[in-house]
Amino acid sequence: MANVADIRNGLCIELNGDLWQIVEFLHVKPGKGPAFVRTKLKSLTSGKVVDNTFNGSANLVTARIERKQYQYLYKDETGYNFMDNETFDQVSLPEALVENADLMREGDQVDVLIHAETGKTLSCELPQFVEMEVTYTEPGLRGNTATNTLKLATVETGAEIKVPLFINIGDRIKIDTHERAYVERVK
């Protein structure tokens, strides 16, 4: 059991018969009345995101979730297939439960979330940063760097990311997978 003071990003709770992960939260203390917490919850079984408000005295049932390293193998009609690095067991996850799947390459290491009590595979999380090669982008115009202007670039997996004007085809870039944003050029 936990109370609202224990709420943090990434905490997994059981609510209304489903497993939820806290994506965002905000403690609110209005001038009048009791304090409460606004949260954005992501379902670990269906992938949908909902808003929920907890009053200051609410008790939460926390869920035990394990993170294990898996290797991404391939995608087929059942979904995305991963292999456990220790036991070589393979699991398949539906497309709705793999966020930012277009930033995964075959052979990449990912964290797979598993419910500890049931052993059910819940979702997949990519590493915070990935490095990819730019396969297509429009050329930047010389002298057009005074503003923080961005252009679209296609990376090796087919995903489109907004990058600064000085990025060219063949450059390797670092991408933040949670924000889907350009971080830096890699040498």
N, CA and C of each residue as an Amber inpcrd file, in Angstrom:
protein
   561
   0.8340000  -1.1820000   0.0000000   0.0000000   0.0000000   0.0000000
   0.8800000   1.2480000   0.0000000   0.3900000   2.2440000  -0.6710000
   1.0930000   3.5200000  -0.7410000   0.0530000   4.6290000  -0.6230000
   0.5120000   5.8080000  -0.2900000  -0.4020000   6.9540000  -0.2820000
   0.0350000   7.9340000  -1.3600000  -0.6750000   9.0530000  -1.4840000
  -0.3910000   9.9830000  -2.5800000   0.9780000  10.6360000  -2.4620000
   1.5730000  10.6430000  -1.2970000   2.9140000  11.2070000  -1.1460000
   3.9650000  10.3290000  -1.8330000   3.6460000   9.0610000  -2.0640000
   4.5740000   8.1290000  -2.7070000   4.4870000   8.1560000  -4.2290000
   3.5710000   8.9340000  -4.7880000   3.4020000   8.9750000  -6.2420000
   4.6270000   9.5860000  -6.8940000   5.1180000   8.9070000  -7.9410000
   6.2540000   9.3950000  -8.7260000   6.1170000   8.8350000 -10.1380000
   6.8160000   9.4100000 -11.0800000   6.7770000   8.9170000 -12.4540000
   7.3220000   7.4950000 -12.5080000   6.6150000   6.6220000 -13.2230000
   7.0580000   5.2450000 -13.3760000   6.4720000   4.2900000 -12.3590000
   5.8140000   4.7940000 -11.3040000   5.1990000   3.9330000 -10.3020000
   4.0510000   3.1600000 -10.9390000   3.9780000   1.8610000 -10.6730000
   2.9040000   1.0310000 -11.2140000   1.9110000   0.7230000 -10.1050000
   0.6290000   0.9340000 -10.3950000  -0.4260000   0.7210000  -9.4040000
  -1.5260000  -0.1450000 -10.0020000  -2.3040000  -0.7590000  -9.1100000
  -3.4920000  -1.4960000  -9.5100000  -4.6880000  -0.6070000  -9.2150000
  -5.5280000  -0.3930000 -10.2370000  -6.6860000   0.4770000 -10.0980000
  -7.7980000  -0.0470000 -10.9930000  -8.9630000  -0.2540000 -10.4380000
 -10.1310000  -0.7340000 -11.1850000  -9.8490000  -2.0250000 -11.9560000
  -9.1010000  -2.9300000 -11.3580000  -8.8380000  -4.2260000 -11.9700000
  -7.8310000  -4.2120000 -13.1060000  -7.0710000  -3.1430000 -13.2460000
  -6.0840000  -3.0420000 -14.3250000  -4.7630000  -2.5460000 -13.7400000
  -3.6870000  -2.7440000 -14.4580000  -2.3710000  -2.2420000 -14.0490000
  -2.0950000  -0.9380000 -14.7850000  -1.6650000   0.0820000 -14.0540000
  -1.4180000   1.4080000 -14.6150000  -0.0360000   1.8920000 -14.2010000
   0.5990000   2.6160000 -15.1010000   1.8910000   3.2380000 -14.8090000
   1.6870000   4.7470000 -14.8190000   2.2320000   5.4330000 -13.8160000
   2.0930000   6.8810000 -13.7270000   3.0780000   7.5250000 -14.6850000
   2.5320000   8.2980000 -15.6410000   3.3490000   8.9590000 -16.6490000
   3.6890000  10.3750000 -16.1870000   2.6900000  11.0940000 -15.6610000
   2.8800000  12.4540000 -15.1440000   2.0590000  12.6050000 -13.8780000
   2.4980000  13.5060000 -13.0090000   1.6930000  13.8120000 -11.8260000
   1.9410000  15.2550000 -11.4050000   0.9630000  15.8050000 -10.6770000
   1.0690000  17.1720000 -10.1830000   0.3430000  17.2490000  -8.8520000
   1.0910000  17.5690000  -7.7790000   0.4770000  17.7930000  -6.4680000
  -0.1360000  19.1830000  -6.4770000  -1.4130000  19.2820000  -6.1020000
  -2.1150000  20.5630000  -6.1090000  -2.5950000  20.8630000  -4.6970000
  -2.2590000  22.0320000  -4.1880000  -2.7280000  22.4860000  -2.8840000
  -3.4670000  23.7970000  -3.1030000  -4.7820000  23.6950000  -3.2950000
  -5.5350000  24.9390000  -3.5260000  -5.5980000  25.7830000  -2.2550000
  -5.9450000  27.0520000  -2.4110000  -6.0680000  27.9460000  -1.2580000
  -7.1460000  27.4820000  -0.3000000  -8.2290000  26.9760000  -0.8390000
  -9.3250000  26.4370000  -0.0310000  -9.4530000  24.9570000  -0.3150000
  -9.7730000  24.1910000   0.6770000 -10.0350000  22.7780000   0.4690000
  -8.7960000  21.9140000   0.6080000  -9.0030000  20.6040000   0.5180000
  -7.8810000  19.6690000   0.7060000  -6.9970000  19.5650000  -0.5350000
  -5.8030000  19.0760000  -0.3280000  -4.8540000  18.8620000  -1.4200000
  -5.2720000  17.6230000  -2.2180000  -4.8440000  17.5810000  -3.4900000
  -5.0990000  16.4210000  -4.3370000  -3.9640000  16.2860000  -5.3380000
  -3.9550000  15.1490000  -6.0500000  -2.9070000  14.8680000  -7.0220000
  -3.5610000  14.5540000  -8.3660000  -3.1930000  15.3100000  -9.3960000
  -3.6320000  15.0280000 -10.7650000  -2.5900000  14.1310000 -11.4100000
  -3.0400000  13.0460000 -12.0400000  -2.1100000  12.1260000 -12.6640000
  -2.5370000  11.8060000 -14.0810000  -1.5660000  11.3910000 -14.8720000
  -1.8130000  10.8310000 -16.1940000  -1.3310000   9.3880000 -16.1050000
  -2.2670000   8.4450000 -16.2990000  -1.9690000   7.0310000 -16.1400000
  -1.9850000   6.3180000 -17.4860000  -1.0400000   5.4170000 -17.6930000
  -0.9900000   4.6090000 -18.9150000  -1.2640000   3.1640000 -18.5370000
  -2.2500000   2.5660000 -19.2100000  -2.5930000   1.1700000 -18.9540000
  -1.4740000   0.2720000 -19.4860000  -1.0070000  -0.6480000 -18.6460000
   0.0480000  -1.5680000 -19.0600000  -0.5040000  -2.7550000 -19.8410000
  -1.8380000  -2.9080000 -19.8810000  -2.4170000  -4.0200000 -20.6300000
  -2.9780000  -3.5930000 -21.9780000  -3.4720000  -2.3430000 -22.0730000
  -4.0510000  -1.9100000 -23.3480000  -3.2770000  -0.7710000 -24.0000000
  -2.4670000  -0.0430000 -23.2320000  -1.6700000   1.0410000 -23.7820000
  -2.3630000   2.3940000 -23.7870000  -3.6560000   2.4640000 -23.3890000
  -4.3470000   3.7530000 -23.4300000  -3.9490000   4.6140000 -22.2400000
  -4.0490000   5.9290000 -22.4310000  -3.6540000   6.8940000 -21.4180000
  -4.8990000   7.6490000 -20.9490000  -5.0700000   7.7530000 -19.6200000
  -6.2130000   8.4610000 -19.0480000  -5.7320000   9.4130000 -17.9560000
  -6.5550000  10.4270000 -17.6820000  -6.2990000  11.3440000 -16.5720000
  -7.0770000  10.8650000 -15.3620000  -6.4770000  10.9770000 -14.1780000
  -7.1530000  10.5820000 -12.9480000  -6.7140000  11.5210000 -11.8320000
  -7.6130000  11.7820000 -10.9030000  -7.3160000  12.6410000  -9.7630000
  -7.4890000  11.8350000  -8.4830000  -6.4980000  11.9140000  -7.6070000
  -6.5560000  11.2490000  -6.3020000  -6.6400000  12.3140000  -5.2260000
  -7.5400000  12.1200000  -4.2310000  -7.5830000  13.0760000  -3.1270000
  -6.4010000  12.8230000  -2.1990000  -6.1520000  13.7480000  -1.3080000
  -4.9540000  13.6940000  -0.4660000  -4.8890000  12.5220000   0.4800000
  -6.0310000  11.8860000   0.7810000  -6.0200000  10.7820000   1.7410000
  -6.1530000   9.4160000   1.0640000  -6.0500000   9.3630000  -0.2510000
  -6.2340000   8.1010000  -0.9790000  -5.0810000   7.1380000  -0.7280000
  -5.4310000   5.8600000  -0.6610000  -4.4280000   4.8030000  -0.5720000
  -4.3760000   4.0840000  -1.9090000  -3.1750000   3.7750000  -2.3550000
  -2.9670000   3.1300000  -3.6490000  -2.3810000   1.7390000  -3.4410000
  -2.7840000   0.8090000  -4.2810000  -2.2240000  -0.5400000  -4.2560000
  -1.1220000  -0.5840000  -5.3070000   0.1170000  -0.7310000  -4.8570000
   1.2350000  -0.7670000  -5.7960000   1.3830000  -2.1800000  -6.3650000
   1.8350000  -2.2490000  -7.5980000   2.0520000  -3.5320000  -8.2650000
   3.5450000  -3.7690000  -8.3910000   3.9420000  -5.0310000  -8.2130000
   5.3530000  -5.3830000  -8.3730000   5.6220000  -5.6720000  -9.8380000
   6.4490000  -4.8430000 -10.4380000   6.7940000  -4.9660000 -11.8540000
   8.3050000  -5.1790000 -11.9520000   8.6930000  -6.1760000 -12.7240000
  10.1170000  -6.4400000 -12.9500000  10.5070000  -5.9460000 -14.3340000
  11.7260000  -5.4350000 -14.4360000  12.2930000  -5.0400000 -15.7250000
  13.3800000  -6.0290000 -16.0810000  13.2730000  -6.5720000 -17.2990000
  14.3000000  -7.5000000 -17.7690000  14.7980000  -7.0500000 -19.1260000
  16.0730000  -7.2960000 -19.3610000  16.6770000  -6.9660000 -20.6580000
  16.2890000  -8.0180000 -21.6850000  15.7340000  -7.5580000 -22.7940000
  15.3840000  -8.4210000 -23.9130000  16.0050000  -7.8370000 -25.1730000
  16.1490000  -8.6830000 -26.1740000  16.6660000  -8.2490000 -27.4670000
  15.5200000  -8.2800000 -28.4700000  15.3740000  -7.1860000 -29.2330000
  14.3320000  -7.1290000 -30.2520000  14.7570000  -7.9910000 -31.4380000
  13.8870000  -8.9130000 -31.8460000  14.2120000  -9.8270000 -32.9360000
  13.5870000  -9.4010000 -34.2620000  12.2530000  -9.3730000 -34.3290000
  11.5720000  -9.0730000 -35.5880000  10.1120000  -8.7350000 -35.3050000
   9.4350000  -8.2610000 -36.3530000   8.0040000  -7.9680000 -36.2840000
   7.2850000  -8.8920000 -37.2580000   6.1590000  -9.4690000 -36.8090000
   5.3180000 -10.2770000 -37.6930000   3.8560000  -9.9310000 -37.4270000
   2.9200000 -10.7780000 -37.9180000   1.5040000 -10.4500000 -37.7780000
   1.0150000 -10.4880000 -36.3320000   1.7120000 -11.1750000 -35.4280000
   1.3030000 -11.2150000 -34.0160000   1.8010000 -10.0040000 -33.2430000
   2.7880000  -9.3090000 -33.7430000   3.3390000  -8.1440000 -33.0580000
   4.8540000  -8.1490000 -33.1080000   5.4480000  -7.5690000 -32.0690000
   6.9070000  -7.4710000 -31.9720000   7.4230000  -8.6150000 -31.1160000
   8.4760000  -9.2710000 -31.5860000   9.0280000 -10.4390000 -30.9050000
  10.3680000 -10.0960000 -30.2670000  10.5140000 -10.5250000 -29.0010000
  11.7030000 -10.2420000 -28.2040000  12.2360000 -11.5370000 -27.6150000
  13.5530000 -11.5550000 -27.3190000  14.1850000 -12.7280000 -26.7250000
  14.8670000 -12.3340000 -25.4250000  14.6290000 -13.1270000 -24.3790000
  15.2830000 -12.9310000 -23.0870000  16.7690000 -13.2360000 -23.2620000
  17.6310000 -12.3410000 -22.7820000  19.0770000 -12.5060000 -22.9620000
  19.6650000 -13.6200000 -22.1000000  18.9600000 -14.0020000 -21.0110000
  19.4930000 -15.0230000 -20.1150000  18.9530000 -16.4120000 -20.4400000
  17.6480000 -16.5350000 -20.6410000  17.0290000 -17.8500000 -20.8300000
  16.7250000 -18.1610000 -22.2940000  16.8490000 -17.1720000 -23.1760000
  16.5680000 -17.3030000 -24.6040000  15.0970000 -17.5980000 -24.9020000
  14.2010000 -17.3510000 -23.9180000  12.7620000 -17.4620000 -24.1540000
  12.3200000 -16.2940000 -25.0190000  11.3240000 -16.5460000 -25.8690000
  10.8220000 -15.4970000 -26.7440000   9.4080000 -15.0990000 -26.3380000
   9.1310000 -13.7920000 -26.4010000   7.7970000 -13.2720000 -26.1160000
   7.3850000 -12.3610000 -27.2680000   6.0740000 -12.2400000 -27.4330000
   5.5330000 -11.3710000 -28.4720000   4.6260000 -10.3440000 -27.8170000
   4.7580000  -9.0890000 -28.2290000   3.9110000  -8.0170000 -27.7090000
   3.1290000  -7.3920000 -28.8550000   1.8350000  -7.0910000 -28.6420000
   1.0720000  -6.4110000 -29.6900000   1.6080000  -5.0030000 -29.9380000
   1.3170000  -4.4790000 -31.1050000   1.8430000  -3.1830000 -31.5290000
   1.4520000  -2.0500000 -30.5860000   0.2770000  -2.1110000 -29.9690000
  -0.2030000  -1.0430000 -29.0930000   0.6320000  -0.9080000 -27.8220000
   1.3300000  -1.9630000 -27.4210000   2.0840000  -1.9390000 -26.1710000
   3.5600000  -1.5990000 -26.3590000   3.9780000  -1.3410000 -27.5940000
   5.3740000  -0.9800000 -27.8610000   5.3910000   0.4700000 -28.3240000
   5.8080000   1.3580000 -27.4430000   5.8240000   2.7790000 -27.7610000
   7.0870000   3.1310000 -28.5510000   6.9300000   3.9860000 -29.5520000
   8.0300000   4.4170000 -30.4220000   8.7400000   3.2310000 -31.0770000
   7.9520000   2.2830000 -31.5590000   8.5070000   1.0770000 -32.1710000
   9.3110000   1.3900000 -33.4280000   9.0080000   2.5050000 -34.0870000
   9.7500000   2.8400000 -35.3050000  11.1640000   3.3220000 -35.0150000
  11.5500000   3.4060000 -33.7500000  12.9280000   3.7550000 -33.3870000
  13.7350000   2.5210000 -32.9570000  13.1630000   1.3120000 -33.1510000
  13.8600000   0.0640000 -32.8040000  14.4470000  -0.5700000 -34.0510000
  15.6680000  -1.0770000 -33.9120000  16.2990000  -1.8630000 -34.9670000
  16.4190000  -3.2920000 -34.4730000  16.4410000  -4.2340000 -35.3990000
  16.6290000  -5.6310000 -35.0100000  17.9600000  -5.7700000 -34.2820000
  17.9250000  -6.4460000 -33.1270000  19.1280000  -6.6390000 -32.3300000
  19.2760000  -5.6380000 -31.1970000  18.4460000  -4.5930000 -31.1500000
  18.5340000  -3.5960000 -30.0750000  18.1020000  -4.1970000 -28.7360000
  18.7140000  -3.7140000 -27.6610000  18.3680000  -4.1360000 -26.3100000
  17.2740000  -3.2100000 -25.7700000  16.2200000  -3.7920000 -25.1860000
  15.1110000  -3.0300000 -24.6240000  14.7760000  -3.5930000 -23.2490000
  14.0240000  -2.8200000 -22.4600000  13.5210000  -3.2920000 -21.1760000
  12.0850000  -3.7560000 -21.3690000  11.7970000  -4.9770000 -20.9550000
  10.4400000  -5.5020000 -21.0060000   9.9120000  -5.5540000 -19.5820000
   8.7000000  -5.0010000 -19.3780000   8.0820000  -4.9780000 -18.0610000
   7.2410000  -6.2380000 -17.8790000   7.4510000  -6.9190000 -16.7440000
   6.7590000  -8.1670000 -16.4570000   6.0990000  -8.0510000 -15.0910000
   4.8070000  -8.4280000 -15.0080000   4.0930000  -8.4160000 -13.7280000
   4.6440000  -9.5550000 -12.8790000   5.1620000  -9.2360000 -11.6810000
   5.8820000 -10.2120000 -10.8700000   4.9790000 -11.3350000 -10.3610000
   3.7160000 -11.0260000 -10.0150000   2.8400000 -12.0650000  -9.4530000
   2.3280000 -13.0380000 -10.5080000   2.0060000 -12.5440000 -11.7010000
   1.4120000 -13.4080000 -12.7280000   2.4180000 -13.8610000 -13.7840000
   3.5320000 -13.1550000 -13.9200000   4.5150000 -13.4860000 -14.9470000
   4.1110000 -13.0150000 -16.3280000   3.0650000 -12.1950000 -16.4070000
   2.5630000 -11.7110000 -17.6920000   3.4520000 -10.5850000 -18.2190000
   3.7880000 -10.6470000 -19.5120000   4.5610000  -9.6010000 -20.1570000
   3.6370000  -8.4190000 -20.4310000   4.0390000  -7.2200000 -19.9940000
   3.1510000  -6.0580000 -20.0560000   3.4820000  -5.0950000 -21.1780000
   4.6990000  -4.6050000 -21.2240000   5.0600000  -3.6220000 -22.2450000
   6.5670000  -3.6000000 -22.4330000   6.9810000  -2.7370000 -23.3470000
   8.3890000  -2.6350000 -23.7140000   8.8090000  -1.1690000 -23.6390000
   9.9870000  -0.9090000 -23.1180000  10.5220000   0.4510000 -23.0710000
  11.8820000   0.4760000 -23.7490000  12.0510000   1.4330000 -24.6510000
  13.3280000   1.6140000 -25.3260000  14.3100000   2.3100000 -24.3940000
  15.6160000   2.2290000 -24.6840000  16.5710000   3.0100000 -23.9090000
  16.2860000   4.5060000 -24.0790000  16.7830000   5.3300000 -23.1710000
  16.5270000   6.7760000 -23.2250000  17.0280000   7.3780000 -24.5340000
  18.2060000   6.9520000 -25.0030000  18.7860000   7.5130000 -26.2210000
  19.1790000   6.3950000 -27.1880000  18.9960000   6.6520000 -28.4880000
  19.4740000   5.7460000 -29.5320000  20.2410000   6.5720000 -30.5580000
  21.2080000   5.9210000 -31.2160000  21.9690000   6.5730000 -32.2780000
  21.5620000   5.9730000 -33.6060000  21.2390000   6.8340000 -34.5830000
  20.8180000   6.3730000 -35.8970000  21.4250000   7.2430000 -36.9770000
  21.4790000   6.6700000 -38.1780000  22.0050000   7.3870000 -39.3310000
  20.8530000   8.0270000 -40.1010000  21.0680000   9.2580000 -40.5580000
  20.0740000   9.9620000 -41.3610000  20.1580000   9.4310000 -42.7850000
  19.0260000   8.9300000 -43.3130000  19.0070000   8.3850000 -44.6690000
  18.4580000   9.3820000 -45.6790000  17.6320000  10.3320000 -45.2310000
  17.1290000  11.3500000 -46.1490000  16.7760000  12.6130000 -45.3780000
  17.1610000  13.7490000 -45.9360000  16.7430000  15.0530000 -45.4340000
  16.9930000  16.0710000 -46.5370000  16.2260000  17.1260000 -46.5200000
  16.4330000  18.2060000 -47.4850000  17.7290000  18.9200000 -47.1280000
  18.4690000  19.4260000 -48.1110000  19.7010000  20.1560000 -47.7850000
  19.3760000  21.4750000 -47.0930000  20.2030000  21.8550000 -46.1410000
  20.0340000  23.1340000 -45.4560000  20.6010000  24.2600000 -46.2920000
  20.0160000  25.4260000 -46.1800000  20.5030000  26.5770000 -46.9440000
  21.6070000  27.2730000 -46.1750000  22.6660000  27.6450000 -46.8720000
  23.7980000  28.3220000 -46.2540000  23.3470000  29.6720000 -45.6900000
  23.7620000  29.9470000 -44.4610000  23.4540000  31.2210000 -43.8400000
  22.0990000  31.2580000 -43.1460000  21.3610000  30.1650000 -43.1580000
  20.0430000  30.1510000 -42.5410000  20.1180000  29.5090000 -41.1600000
  21.0750000  29.9460000 -40.3470000  21.2610000  29.3420000 -39.0340000
  21.0440000  30.3240000 -37.9000000  20.5510000  31.5120000 -38.2000000
  20.3600000  32.5100000 -37.1510000  19.2110000  32.1350000 -36.2310000
  18.2350000  31.3890000 -36.7530000  17.1070000  30.9860000 -35.9220000
  17.2080000  29.4990000 -35.6100000  16.4360000  29.0760000 -34.6470000
  16.4290000  27.6730000 -34.2630000  15.4170000  26.9160000 -35.1240000
  15.6530000  26.8970000 -36.4250000  14.7400000  26.2740000 -37.3800000
  15.0440000  24.7850000 -37.4980000  13.9840000  23.9780000 -37.6050000
  14.1380000  22.5350000 -37.7280000  13.5670000  22.0690000 -39.0610000
  14.0630000  20.9170000 -39.5260000  13.5530000  20.2930000 -40.7450000
  13.3520000  18.8120000 -40.4620000  12.5600000  18.1410000 -41.2790000
  12.3270000  16.7090000 -41.1030000  13.4760000  15.9010000 -41.6920000
  13.8440000  14.8400000 -40.9780000  14.8650000  13.9150000 -41.4600000
  14.3550000  12.4990000 -41.2410000  14.6140000  11.6200000 -42.2090000
  14.2570000  10.2150000 -42.0860000  15.5050000   9.4530000 -41.6550000
  15.3590000   8.6240000 -40.6010000  16.4930000   7.8360000 -40.1140000
  16.4020000   6.4200000 -40.6740000  17.3840000   5.5940000 -40.3660000
  17.5240000   4.2740000 -40.9820000  16.3490000   3.3340000 -40.7520000
  15.5350000   3.5530000 -39.7220000  14.3790000   2.6810000 -39.4770000
  13.1210000   3.1940000 -40.1700000  13.1920000   4.3720000 -40.7900000
  12.0310000   4.9560000 -41.4590000  11.3130000   5.9950000 -40.6200000
  11.7050000   6.1800000 -39.3760000  11.0830000   7.1790000 -38.5080000
  11.5020000   8.5760000 -38.9590000  10.6050000   9.5470000 -38.7640000
  10.9150000  10.9320000 -39.0960000  11.1120000  11.7280000 -37.8180000
  12.2230000  12.4630000 -37.7650000  12.6100000  13.2470000 -36.6010000
  12.9220000  14.6600000 -37.0760000  12.5640000  15.6660000 -36.2890000
  12.9270000  17.0380000 -36.6150000  14.3550000  17.2990000 -36.1490000
  15.1770000  17.8120000 -37.0670000  16.5910000  18.0480000 -36.7930000
  16.9570000  19.4720000 -37.2080000  18.0730000  20.0130000 -36.7030000
  18.5240000  21.3370000 -37.1420000  18.9270000  21.3350000 -38.6150000
  19.0390000  22.5250000 -39.1960000  19.3160000  22.6690000 -40.6190000
  20.6800000  22.1380000 -41.0500000  21.6520000  22.0640000 -40.1380000
  22.9980000  21.6500000 -40.5320000  23.1590000  20.1310000 -40.6510000
  22.1600000  19.3540000 -40.3090000  22.2360000  17.8950000 -40.4210000
  22.0680000  17.4950000 -41.8850000  22.9260000  16.5850000 -42.3560000
  22.9140000  16.1330000 -43.7510000  22.7260000  14.6210000 -43.8190000
  22.4840000  14.1160000 -45.0180000  22.3630000  12.6810000 -45.2340000
  23.6850000  12.0220000 -44.8670000  23.6240000  10.9040000 -44.1430000
  24.8200000  10.1840000 -43.7280000  25.2900000  10.5370000 -42.3290000
  24.8160000  11.6320000 -41.7490000  25.1920000  11.9920000 -40.3770000
  24.5530000  11.0270000 -39.3920000  25.2650000  10.7400000 -38.3080000
  24.7000000   9.9390000 -37.2140000  24.2210000  10.9120000 -36.1500000
  22.9860000  10.6940000 -35.6750000  22.4200000  11.5860000 -34.6670000
  21.9650000  10.7880000 -33.4570000  21.9250000  11.4620000 -32.3130000
  21.4370000  10.8780000 -31.0720000  20.0040000  11.3470000 -30.8880000
  19.0700000  10.4050000 -30.6180000  17.6510000  10.7090000 -30.5080000
  17.1570000  10.3370000 -29.1100000  16.4070000  11.2350000 -28.4790000
  15.7410000  10.9640000 -27.2110000  14.4550000  10.2040000 -27.5430000
  14.3460000   8.9400000 -27.1160000  13.2010000   8.1160000 -27.4920000
  11.9240000   8.4980000 -26.7610000  12.0280000   9.0950000 -25.5870000
  10.8230000   9.4800000 -24.8510000  10.1870000  10.7350000 -25.4400000
  11.0020000  11.6650000 -25.9130000  10.4930000  12.9120000 -26.4910000
  10.4300000  12.8550000 -28.0190000  11.0220000  11.8210000 -28.6290000
  11.1640000  11.7220000 -30.0950000  11.8270000  12.9840000 -30.6370000
  12.9330000  13.3680000 -30.0040000  13.5780000  14.6270000 -30.3490000
  15.0730000  14.4090000 -30.5860000  15.6080000  15.2470000 -31.4780000
  17.0450000  15.2910000 -31.7670000  17.7790000  15.7860000 -30.5300000
  18.9150000  15.1450000 -30.1950000  19.7290000  15.5760000 -29.0500000
  21.0270000  16.2010000 -29.5410000  21.7950000  15.4530000 -30.3450000
  23.0830000  15.9530000 -30.8280000  23.5480000  15.1130000 -32.0180000
  24.5370000  15.6480000 -32.7190000  25.1780000  14.9010000 -33.7900000
  26.2910000  14.0700000 -33.1710000  26.4070000  12.8120000 -33.6170000
  27.4070000  11.8910000 -33.0750000  28.5650000  11.8130000 -34.0510000
  29.7930000  11.8700000 -33.5430000  30.9640000  11.8110000 -34.4040000
  31.4400000  10.3960000 -34.5780000
